[in-house]
Amino acid sequence: MSKLKLAVIVGSTRDARFGPKPAKWIADLAAQRPEFDVEIVDLKDFDLPLFNEAASNAWAPSKDPRAVAWQKKIGEFDAYVVSTAEYNHSITGSLKNAFDQAYVEWARKPIGFVGYGGVGAARAIEHARNIAVELHMVPVRSAVHIAGGDFFAVWQGGKEMSEIEGGVGASAKSMLDELAWWGAATKAARAQG
């Protein structure tokens, strides 16, 4: 089977965001593995409007060309990792909007999460998993939670992500293992129709 196309999505669009650091780190780790071809997909590069279509694209084609461009991009991949912050015990508004802008393209594909912040975005990831289930995705069990001292060491302490791998490396490996397994399984099943 060919390599799995893995999108690492930067789930925040704020100017002062932290998301690109863990996204690049997990993308670099995934790229070292033989199962994946990896691409970072930054929400900031897509000028997504707030969802304003007649219906989900599961029921009617989207009309806004920006939404269609997003759908085409997301549809290229076999698996996803989302780098997400936690805003008020949930995911970012931009990430929720990005989930809502596509439906068909997400379906029957695995998704993992790298969360960051005081509690490692645990509540945001829990919420994102529920959204993923509704989108007919396969959220993997393992996630990376960059929390507390590890988060502050990189965010404000000047450390690099590689310097905190002792705290989060095992969960990253587990998540990537699960994405590889589920990615291969769902890709094969999609190919069979």
TORPA-4810 file (N, C-alpha, C, O; in nm, 3 decimals):
<nodes>
NODE_1_0.085_-0.118_0.000_0.000_0.000_0.000_0.089_0.124_0.000_0.195_0.125_0.063_M
NODE_2_0.045_0.227_-0.070_0.121_0.351_-0.075_0.118_0.421_0.061_0.037_0.388_0.148_S
NODE_3_0.207_0.517_0.077_0.211_0.591_0.203_0.080_0.663_0.228_0.007_0.699_0.136_K
NODE_4_0.051_0.683_0.355_-0.066_0.759_0.395_-0.033_0.907_0.388_0.071_0.951_0.436_L
NODE_5_-0.124_0.983_0.329_-0.108_1.129_0.328_-0.164_1.182_0.459_-0.283_1.170_0.486_K
NODE_6_-0.077_1.240_0.539_-0.113_1.291_0.672_-0.109_1.443_0.672_-0.006_1.503_0.642_L
NODE_7_-0.220_1.504_0.707_-0.226_1.649_0.724_-0.208_1.681_0.871_-0.275_1.623_0.957_A
NODE_8_-0.117_1.771_0.902_-0.104_1.826_1.037_-0.163_1.966_1.029_-0.105_2.056_0.968_V
NODE_9_-0.277_1.983_1.092_-0.354_2.107_1.081_-0.323_2.198_1.199_-0.333_2.158_1.315_I
NODE_10_-0.285_2.321_1.168_-0.266_2.424_1.271_-0.404_2.483_1.298_-0.461_2.551_1.213_V
NODE_11_-0.456_2.457_1.417_-0.596_2.486_1.448_-0.625_2.621_1.508_-0.735_2.640_1.561_G
NODE_12_-0.534_2.715_1.501_-0.557_2.850_1.551_-0.511_2.949_1.446_-0.416_2.923_1.372_S
NODE_13_-0.578_3.063_1.440_-0.542_3.165_1.342_-0.498_3.296_1.406_-0.472_3.394_1.335_T
NODE_14_-0.490_3.301_1.537_-0.449_3.425_1.604_-0.306_3.463_1.566_-0.224_3.376_1.539_R
NODE_15_-0.278_3.591_1.564_-0.141_3.636_1.535_-0.043_3.586_1.640_0.071_3.554_1.608_D
NODE_16_-0.086_3.580_1.766_0.004_3.543_1.875_-0.006_3.394_1.909_0.022_3.355_2.023_A
NODE_17_-0.043_3.312_1.816_-0.067_3.170_1.841_0.061_3.090_1.866_0.170_3.128_1.822_R
NODE_18_0.044_2.980_1.935_0.151_2.887_1.966_0.147_2.765_1.874_0.247_2.695_1.859_F
NODE_19_0.033_2.739_1.813_0.004_2.618_1.737_0.107_2.574_1.635_0.128_2.453_1.621_G
NODE_20_0.172_2.664_1.561_0.270_2.615_1.463_0.387_2.538_1.524_0.444_2.451_1.458_P
NODE_21_0.426_2.569_1.648_0.539_2.497_1.709_0.509_2.348_1.729_0.585_2.264_1.681_K
NODE_22_0.400_2.313_1.798_0.372_2.170_1.811_0.335_2.106_1.678_0.360_1.987_1.658_P
NODE_23_0.276_2.182_1.586_0.243_2.126_1.455_0.370_2.086_1.380_0.377_1.977_1.324_A
NODE_24_0.469_2.172_1.380_0.594_2.141_1.311_0.663_2.023_1.379_0.717_1.935_1.312_K
NODE_25_0.661_2.022_1.512_0.725_1.914_1.587_0.663_1.778_1.553_0.734_1.683_1.524_W
NODE_26_0.529_1.769_1.558_0.465_1.640_1.531_0.478_1.605_1.383_0.489_1.487_1.349_I
NODE_27_0.477_1.704_1.296_0.497_1.677_1.152_0.636_1.620_1.128_0.652_1.527_1.049_A
NODE_28_0.736_1.675_1.196_0.873_1.624_1.181_0.885_1.481_1.232_0.951_1.398_1.170_D
NODE_29_0.820_1.452_1.346_0.821_1.315_1.398_0.751_1.218_1.301_0.801_1.109_1.275_L
NODE_30_0.638_1.260_1.251_0.563_1.173_1.158_0.640_1.151_1.028_0.636_1.042_0.972_A
NODE_31_0.710_1.252_0.982_0.784_1.242_0.856_0.901_1.143_0.866_0.950_1.095_0.764_A
NODE_32_0.946_1.113_0.988_1.053_1.016_1.008_1.003_0.872_0.993_1.083_0.778_0.985_Q
NODE_33_0.874_0.856_0.989_0.815_0.723_0.983_0.788_0.683_0.838_0.757_0.769_0.755_R
NODE_34_0.801_0.555_0.806_0.782_0.512_0.667_0.637_0.513_0.621_0.611_0.505_0.500_P
NODE_35_0.542_0.521_0.713_0.401_0.512_0.676_0.344_0.641_0.618_0.242_0.638_0.549_E
NODE_36_0.408_0.755_0.645_0.344_0.883_0.619_0.418_0.971_0.519_0.541_0.978_0.518_F
NODE_37_0.340_1.039_0.435_0.381_1.161_0.367_0.309_1.273_0.440_0.187_1.269_0.452_D
NODE_38_0.382_1.372_0.489_0.326_1.470_0.581_0.323_1.609_0.518_0.416_1.650_0.450_V
NODE_39_0.214_1.679_0.544_0.202_1.819_0.502_0.137_1.897_0.615_0.038_1.854_0.673_E
NODE_40_0.194_2.013_0.646_0.131_2.104_0.743_0.028_2.187_0.667_0.058_2.247_0.564_I
NODE_41_-0.094_2.189_0.721_-0.204_2.266_0.663_-0.243_2.370_0.768_-0.293_2.336_0.875_V
NODE_42_-0.219_2.496_0.736_-0.242_2.605_0.831_-0.375_2.673_0.800_-0.396_2.723_0.690_D
NODE_43_-0.465_2.673_0.898_-0.594_2.739_0.878_-0.579_2.885_0.837_-0.664_2.941_0.769_L
NODE_44_-0.470_2.945_0.879_-0.448_3.086_0.848_-0.428_3.108_0.697_-0.449_3.218_0.647_K
NODE_45_-0.389_3.004_0.625_-0.368_3.015_0.480_-0.499_3.004_0.402_-0.501_3.023_0.280_D
NODE_46_-0.608_2.973_0.471_-0.739_2.959_0.407_-0.830_3.066_0.463_-0.857_3.069_0.583_F
NODE_47_-0.876_3.153_0.378_-0.962_3.263_0.421_-1.105_3.213_0.433_-1.195_3.255_0.360_D
NODE_48_-1.125_3.121_0.529_-1.257_3.061_0.543_-1.357_3.160_0.602_-1.331_3.220_0.707_L
NODE_49_-1.471_3.178_0.537_-1.576_3.260_0.597_-1.642_3.181_0.710_-1.623_3.060_0.720_P
NODE_50_-1.718_3.248_0.793_-1.801_3.173_0.888_-1.900_3.091_0.807_-1.952_3.137_0.705_L
NODE_51_-1.925_2.970_0.852_-2.012_2.879_0.779_-2.146_2.946_0.750_-2.217_2.989_0.842_F
NODE_52_-2.181_2.954_0.620_-2.303_3.022_0.580_-2.364_2.955_0.457_-2.427_3.021_0.374_N
NODE_53_-2.345_2.826_0.445_-2.400_2.752_0.332_-2.545_2.712_0.361_-2.591_2.719_0.475_E
NODE_54_-2.615_2.671_0.256_-2.754_2.626_0.274_-2.762_2.503_0.363_-2.858_2.485_0.437_A
NODE_55_-2.659_2.418_0.355_-2.652_2.296_0.435_-2.509_2.247_0.431_-2.425_2.299_0.357_A
NODE_56_-2.481_2.147_0.511_-2.351_2.079_0.505_-2.330_2.025_0.364_-2.427_1.998_0.293_S
NODE_57_-2.203_2.011_0.323_-2.180_1.957_0.189_-2.212_1.807_0.181_-2.198_1.747_0.075_N
NODE_58_-2.256_1.749_0.290_-2.311_1.613_0.284_-2.447_1.614_0.216_-2.491_1.512_0.162_A
NODE_59_-2.514_1.729_0.217_-2.650_1.740_0.164_-2.661_1.829_0.042_-2.750_1.810_-0.041_W
NODE_60_-2.572_1.926_0.030_-2.577_2.018_-0.084_-2.436_2.071_-0.109_-2.363_2.099_-0.014_A
NODE_61_-2.396_2.085_-0.235_-2.262_2.137_-0.264_-2.245_2.278_-0.208_-2.337_2.359_-0.214_P
NODE_62_-2.127_2.306_-0.156_-2.097_2.440_-0.105_-2.083_2.536_-0.222_-2.037_2.498_-0.330_S
NODE_63_-2.123_2.659_-0.201_-2.118_2.760_-0.307_-1.996_2.852_-0.293_-1.941_2.896_-0.393_K
NODE_64_-1.954_2.880_-0.171_-1.843_2.973_-0.151_-1.714_2.908_-0.199_-1.680_2.799_-0.153_D
NODE_65_-1.642_2.971_-0.291_-1.519_2.910_-0.344_-1.412_2.886_-0.237_-1.328_2.797_-0.252_P
NODE_66_-1.415_2.965_-0.130_-1.318_2.943_-0.022_-1.348_2.814_0.052_-1.256_2.741_0.091_R
NODE_67_-1.474_2.784_0.072_-1.513_2.657_0.136_-1.479_2.540_0.044_-1.431_2.437_0.091_A
NODE_68_-1.503_2.556_-0.084_-1.473_2.449_-0.180_-1.322_2.423_-0.184_-1.279_2.308_-0.190_V
NODE_69_-1.242_2.530_-0.181_-1.096_2.513_-0.180_-1.051_2.437_-0.055_-0.963_2.352_-0.063_A
NODE_70_-1.111_2.468_0.060_-1.080_2.398_0.184_-1.119_2.250_0.172_-1.041_2.162_0.210_W
NODE_71_-1.237_2.223_0.121_-1.283_2.085_0.104_-1.187_2.007_0.014_-1.153_1.892_0.044_Q
NODE_72_-1.145_2.068_-0.096_-1.053_1.999_-0.186_-0.921_1.968_-0.116_-0.866_1.860_-0.133_K
NODE_73_-0.871_2.064_-0.038_-0.745_2.041_0.033_-0.760_1.928_0.133_-0.678_1.836_0.134_K
NODE_74_-0.861_1.935_0.216_-0.883_1.834_0.320_-0.907_1.696_0.258_-0.865_1.594_0.313_I
NODE_75_-0.973_1.693_0.144_-1.001_1.567_0.077_-0.879_1.494_0.026_-0.887_1.375_-0.007_G
NODE_76_-0.765_1.562_0.017_-0.641_1.500_-0.032_-0.581_1.399_0.066_-0.498_1.318_0.026_E
NODE_77_-0.622_1.402_0.192_-0.550_1.330_0.296_-0.621_1.203_0.341_-0.743_1.188_0.327_F
NODE_78_-0.539_1.112_0.396_-0.588_0.986_0.451_-0.603_0.990_0.602_-0.673_0.906_0.660_D
NODE_79_-0.538_1.085_0.667_-0.538_1.094_0.814_-0.501_1.237_0.852_-0.447_1.313_0.773_A
NODE_80_-0.533_1.271_0.977_-0.514_1.408_1.024_-0.461_1.409_1.167_-0.492_1.322_1.248_Y
NODE_81_-0.379_1.511_1.194_-0.344_1.548_1.331_-0.376_1.696_1.342_-0.339_1.774_1.255_V
NODE_82_-0.444_1.734_1.448_-0.477_1.874_1.470_-0.400_1.925_1.590_-0.403_1.866_1.698_V
NODE_83_-0.331_2.035_1.571_-0.265_2.107_1.680_-0.365_2.211_1.731_-0.403_2.303_1.658_S
NODE_84_-0.409_2.195_1.857_-0.516_2.282_1.905_-0.488_2.341_2.043_-0.431_2.277_2.131_T
NODE_85_-0.531_2.463_2.057_-0.535_2.530_2.187_-0.668_2.496_2.253_-0.753_2.427_2.195_A
NODE_86_-0.685_2.544_2.374_-0.813_2.532_2.442_-0.862_2.672_2.474_-0.798_2.746_2.549_E
NODE_87_-0.976_2.707_2.418_-1.039_2.837_2.444_-1.168_2.810_2.521_-1.261_2.748_2.468_Y
NODE_88_-1.174_2.855_2.645_-1.296_2.842_2.725_-1.349_2.699_2.727_-1.467_2.675_2.705_N
NODE_89_-1.259_2.603_2.754_-1.291_2.461_2.766_-1.332_2.397_2.635_-1.398_2.293_2.636_H
NODE_90_-1.295_2.456_2.521_-1.331_2.397_2.393_-1.222_2.429_2.291_-1.118_2.485_2.323_S
NODE_91_-1.251_2.391_2.166_-1.158_2.419_2.058_-1.170_2.564_2.013_-1.263_2.634_2.054_I
NODE_92_-1.078_2.607_1.930_-1.084_2.744_1.878_-1.204_2.758_1.784_-1.249_2.660_1.724_T
NODE_93_-1.254_2.880_1.773_-1.364_2.905_1.679_-1.323_2.875_1.536_-1.403_2.825_1.457_G
NODE_94_-1.198_2.907_1.501_-1.152_2.883_1.364_-1.147_2.734_1.333_-1.175_2.694_1.220_S
NODE_95_-1.112_2.652_1.430_-1.109_2.508_1.408_-1.250_2.452_1.394_-1.275_2.371_1.305_L
NODE_96_-1.341_2.495_1.479_-1.481_2.450_1.467_-1.537_2.487_1.331_-1.604_2.407_1.266_K
NODE_97_-1.510_2.609_1.286_-1.555_2.654_1.155_-1.495_2.568_1.044_-1.564_2.535_0.947_N
NODE_98_-1.368_2.534_1.057_-1.303_2.450_0.956_-1.365_2.310_0.951_-1.385_2.255_0.843_A
NODE_99_-1.396_2.254_1.068_-1.467_2.126_1.070_-1.602_2.138_0.998_-1.638_2.053_0.918_F
NODE_100_-1.675_2.245_1.028_-1.809_2.263_0.972_-1.809_2.287_0.821_-1.907_2.255_0.754_D
NODE_101_-1.701_2.341_0.768_-1.695_2.376_0.626_-1.682_2.253_0.535_-1.700_2.265_0.414_Q
NODE_102_-1.653_2.139_0.590_-1.642_2.016_0.512_-1.717_1.907_0.587_-1.744_1.920_0.706_A
NODE_103_-1.750_1.802_0.518_-1.813_1.688_0.583_-1.771_1.561_0.510_-1.711_1.472_0.569_Y
NODE_104_-1.803_1.555_0.384_-1.772_1.439_0.302_-1.623_1.407_0.308_-1.584_1.290_0.315_V
NODE_105_-1.540_1.510_0.304_-1.395_1.492_0.296_-1.334_1.436_0.423_-1.229_1.371_0.416_E
NODE_106_-1.395_1.457_0.537_-1.342_1.407_0.664_-1.376_1.260_0.686_-1.304_1.190_0.757_W
NODE_107_-1.483_1.213_0.627_-1.544_1.085_0.664_-1.452_0.966_0.643_-1.376_0.958_0.546_A
NODE_108_-1.461_0.873_0.738_-1.392_0.743_0.733_-1.240_0.757_0.729_-1.170_0.682_0.661_R
NODE_109_-1.192_0.854_0.804_-1.047_0.877_0.814_-1.013_0.901_0.961_-1.094_0.957_1.035_K
NODE_110_-0.893_0.860_1.004_-0.856_0.880_1.145_-0.804_1.021_1.171_-0.754_1.090_1.082_P
NODE_111_-0.820_1.061_1.296_-0.773_1.192_1.341_-0.714_1.181_1.480_-0.767_1.111_1.566_I
NODE_112_-0.603_1.249_1.501_-0.538_1.258_1.631_-0.520_1.404_1.667_-0.538_1.493_1.584_G
NODE_113_-0.484_1.429_1.793_-0.475_1.566_1.841_-0.350_1.589_1.924_-0.307_1.504_2.001_F
NODE_114_-0.292_1.707_1.904_-0.184_1.759_1.988_-0.239_1.886_2.049_-0.260_1.986_1.980_V
NODE_115_-0.261_1.883_2.182_-0.317_1.997_2.250_-0.215_2.063_2.340_-0.122_1.999_2.389_G
NODE_116_-0.234_2.192_2.363_-0.138_2.266_2.445_-0.211_2.370_2.529_-0.317_2.421_2.494_Y
NODE_117_-0.148_2.399_2.643_-0.202_2.496_2.737_-0.191_2.441_2.878_-0.128_2.338_2.900_G
NODE_118_-0.251_2.511_2.972_-0.240_2.474_3.113_-0.272_2.328_3.141_-0.201_2.264_3.218_G
NODE_119_-0.378_2.274_3.079_-0.413_2.134_3.098_-0.394_2.054_2.969_-0.456_1.949_2.950_V
NODE_120_-0.310_2.104_2.881_-0.280_2.031_2.758_-0.399_2.021_2.663_-0.406_1.929_2.581_G
NODE_121_-0.492_2.115_2.674_-0.612_2.119_2.589_-0.697_1.992_2.603_-0.763_1.951_2.507_A
NODE_122_-0.694_1.931_2.719_-0.767_1.805_2.740_-0.916_1.821_2.711_-0.976_1.734_2.648_A
NODE_123_-0.976_1.930_2.757_-1.120_1.949_2.736_-1.149_1.982_2.590_-1.251_1.939_2.536_R
NODE_124_-1.061_2.058_2.527_-1.078_2.089_2.385_-1.070_1.962_2.302_-1.150_1.942_2.210_A
NODE_125_-0.974_1.876_2.333_-0.959_1.752_2.258_-1.080_1.662_2.279_-1.127_1.598_2.184_I
NODE_126_-1.131_1.656_2.401_-1.252_1.578_2.426_-1.367_1.628_2.338_-1.440_1.548_2.280_E
NODE_127_-1.382_1.759_2.330_-1.487_1.818_2.247_-1.461_1.788_2.099_-1.553_1.753_2.026_H
NODE_128_-1.336_1.802_2.056_-1.302_1.777_1.915_-1.329_1.633_1.876_-1.371_1.606_1.763_A
NODE_129_-1.305_1.540_1.967_-1.334_1.400_1.937_-1.483_1.378_1.911_-1.520_1.302_1.823_R
NODE_130_-1.568_1.446_1.988_-1.713_1.435_1.966_-1.751_1.489_1.828_-1.835_1.431_1.759_N
NODE_131_-1.690_1.600_1.789_-1.715_1.657_1.657_-1.669_1.559_1.550_-1.739_1.537_1.451_I
NODE_132_-1.551_1.501_1.570_-1.497_1.406_1.473_-1.588_1.285_1.454_-1.606_1.238_1.342_A
NODE_133_-1.645_1.236_1.561_-1.738_1.122_1.551_-1.858_1.162_1.466_-1.902_1.085_1.380_V
NODE_134_-1.911_1.280_1.487_-2.026_1.326_1.408_-1.990_1.340_1.260_-2.077_1.326_1.173_E
NODE_135_-1.864_1.369_1.232_-1.817_1.380_1.093_-1.777_1.244_1.035_-1.716_1.238_0.928_L
NODE_136_-1.811_1.137_1.104_-1.782_0.999_1.062_-1.632_0.972_1.053_-1.586_0.896_0.968_H
NODE_137_-1.556_1.036_1.142_-1.412_1.013_1.149_-1.382_0.907_1.255_-1.471_0.862_1.327_M
NODE_138_-1.255_0.869_1.262_-1.210_0.773_1.362_-1.110_0.846_1.452_-0.991_0.852_1.420_V
NODE_139_-1.156_0.903_1.565_-1.061_0.967_1.656_-0.981_0.860_1.731_-1.038_0.771_1.794_P
NODE_140_-0.850_0.870_1.724_-0.767_0.770_1.791_-0.764_0.798_1.941_-0.785_0.911_1.985_V
NODE_141_-0.735_0.694_2.017_-0.738_0.704_2.162_-0.628_0.794_2.217_-0.654_0.878_2.303_R
NODE_142_-0.508_0.776_2.167_-0.394_0.851_2.221_-0.390_0.993_2.164_-0.421_1.016_2.047_S
NODE_143_-0.350_1.085_2.250_-0.331_1.224_2.209_-0.206_1.276_2.280_-0.157_1.215_2.375_A
NODE_144_-0.158_1.388_2.233_-0.044_1.454_2.298_-0.097_1.576_2.371_-0.162_1.662_2.312_V
NODE_145_-0.070_1.582_2.501_-0.114_1.694_2.585_0.010_1.767_2.636_0.078_1.719_2.726_H
NODE_146_0.038_1.883_2.579_0.152_1.964_2.621_0.098_2.060_2.727_0.037_2.162_2.697_I
NODE_147_0.124_2.023_2.852_0.058_2.091_2.964_0.159_2.149_3.061_0.279_2.121_3.055_A
NODE_148_0.107_2.230_3.150_0.182_2.281_3.264_0.323_2.327_3.233_0.344_2.412_3.147_G
NODE_149_0.419_2.268_3.305_0.559_2.308_3.293_0.615_2.289_3.153_0.692_2.373_3.106_G
NODE_150_0.579_2.180_3.086_0.627_2.159_2.950_0.578_2.270_2.857_0.655_2.324_2.778_D
NODE_151_0.450_2.303_2.867_0.394_2.409_2.783_0.464_2.542_2.810_0.507_2.611_2.717_F
NODE_152_0.476_2.579_2.937_0.535_2.709_2.969_0.684_2.714_2.936_0.738_2.821_2.905_F
NODE_153_0.751_2.599_2.942_0.893_2.595_2.907_0.916_2.630_2.761_1.016_2.693_2.726_A
NODE_154_0.823_2.589_2.675_0.837_2.619_2.532_0.774_2.754_2.499_0.832_2.833_2.425_V
NODE_155_0.657_2.781_2.555_0.585_2.903_2.522_0.660_3.028_2.567_0.677_3.122_2.490_W
NODE_156_0.707_3.028_2.693_0.772_3.147_2.746_0.914_3.121_2.796_0.987_3.215_2.826_Q
NODE_157_0.953_2.995_2.804_1.083_2.964_2.863_1.196_2.948_2.764_1.310_2.923_2.804_G
NODE_158_1.168_2.963_2.636_1.273_2.958_2.536_1.319_2.819_2.496_1.414_2.806_2.419_G
NODE_159_1.254_2.715_2.546_1.292_2.579_2.508_1.229_2.542_2.374_1.130_2.601_2.331_K
NODE_160_1.290_2.444_2.309_1.236_2.389_2.185_1.148_2.269_2.218_1.160_2.208_2.324_E
NODE_161_1.059_2.235_2.126_0.972_2.119_2.147_1.053_1.993_2.171_1.013_1.909_2.252_M
NODE_162_1.165_1.978_2.103_1.247_1.857_2.121_1.298_1.843_2.264_1.330_1.733_2.308_S
NODE_163_1.306_1.954_2.336_1.356_1.950_2.473_1.253_1.899_2.573_1.287_1.867_2.686_E
NODE_164_1.127_1.890_2.532_1.025_1.838_2.623_0.976_1.700_2.579_0.877_1.650_2.632_I
NODE_165_1.044_1.639_2.484_1.001_1.508_2.435_0.998_1.402_2.544_0.921_1.306_2.533_E
NODE_166_1.078_1.416_2.648_1.074_1.320_2.758_0.935_1.312_2.819_0.894_1.205_2.866_G
NODE_167_0.863_1.424_2.820_0.729_1.427_2.878_0.617_1.391_2.782_0.512_1.343_2.824_G
NODE_168_0.639_1.413_2.652_0.530_1.393_2.557_0.565_1.298_2.441_0.480_1.267_2.358_V
NODE_169_0.689_1.254_2.435_0.732_1.170_2.323_0.661_1.036_2.315_0.628_0.991_2.205_G
NODE_170_0.636_0.972_2.429_0.570_0.842_2.428_0.427_0.854_2.377_0.380_0.768_2.302_A
NODE_171_0.357_0.959_2.418_0.219_0.976_2.370_0.217_1.011_2.221_0.125_0.972_2.150_S
NODE_172_0.318_1.083_2.174_0.326_1.114_2.031_0.347_0.986_1.951_0.282_0.966_1.848_A
NODE_173_0.436_0.899_1.998_0.461_0.772_1.928_0.334_0.687_1.925_0.300_0.630_1.822_K
NODE_174_0.266_0.679_2.039_0.144_0.600_2.046_0.038_0.654_1.951_-0.028_0.577_1.880_S
NODE_175_0.020_0.786_1.948_-0.079_0.846_1.859_-0.045_0.817_1.713_-0.133_0.781_1.635_M
NODE_176_0.082_0.833_1.676_0.122_0.808_1.538_0.108_0.660_1.501_0.071_0.628_1.388_L
NODE_177_0.136_0.570_1.596_0.114_0.427_1.573_-0.034_0.401_1.541_-0.066_0.329_1.447_D
NODE_178_-0.122_0.459_1.621_-0.265_0.439_1.602_-0.312_0.501_1.470_-0.394_0.442_1.400_E
NODE_179_-0.261_0.618_1.436_-0.297_0.681_1.309_-0.252_0.596_1.191_-0.324_0.584_1.091_L
NODE_180_-0.133_0.537_1.202_-0.083_0.451_1.094_-0.173_0.329_1.077_-0.207_0.293_0.964_A
NODE_181_-0.210_0.265_1.188_-0.295_0.146_1.180_-0.433_0.180_1.124_-0.479_0.119_1.027_W
NODE_182_-0.498_0.279_1.185_-0.632_0.317_1.140_-0.628_0.378_1.001_-0.722_0.360_0.923_W
NODE_183_-0.522_0.450_0.969_-0.510_0.508_0.836_-0.504_0.401_0.729_-0.570_0.411_0.626_G
NODE_184_-0.423_0.296_0.754_-0.414_0.186_0.658_-0.547_0.111_0.647_-0.590_0.075_0.538_A
NODE_185_-0.611_0.086_0.762_-0.736_0.013_0.763_-0.847_0.090_0.690_-0.919_0.033_0.609_A
NODE_186_-0.860_0.217_0.719_-0.969_0.295_0.656_-0.940_0.322_0.509_-1.032_0.328_0.428_T
NODE_187_-0.812_0.339_0.474_-0.777_0.359_0.332_-0.813_0.235_0.251_-0.870_0.244_0.142_K
NODE_188_-0.780_0.119_0.306_-0.814_-0.006_0.237_-0.965_-0.023_0.225_-1.015_-0.064_0.120_A
NODE_189_-1.037_0.009_0.329_-1.183_-0.004_0.326_-1.245_0.096_0.228_-1.339_0.061_0.157_A
NODE_190_-1.194_0.219_0.224_-1.245_0.317_0.128_-1.220_0.272_-0.015_-1.304_0.293_-0.103_R
NODE_191_-1.104_0.210_-0.039_-1.070_0.162_-0.173_-1.165_0.052_-0.219_-1.192_0.038_-0.339_A
NODE_192_-1.216_-0.026_-0.125_-1.310_-0.134_-0.158_-1.452_-0.081_-0.184_-1.538_-0.152_-0.236_Q
NODE_193_-1.474_0.046_-0.148_-1.606_0.106_-0.171_-1.694_0.082_-0.054_-1.810_0.124_-0.054_G
</nodes>
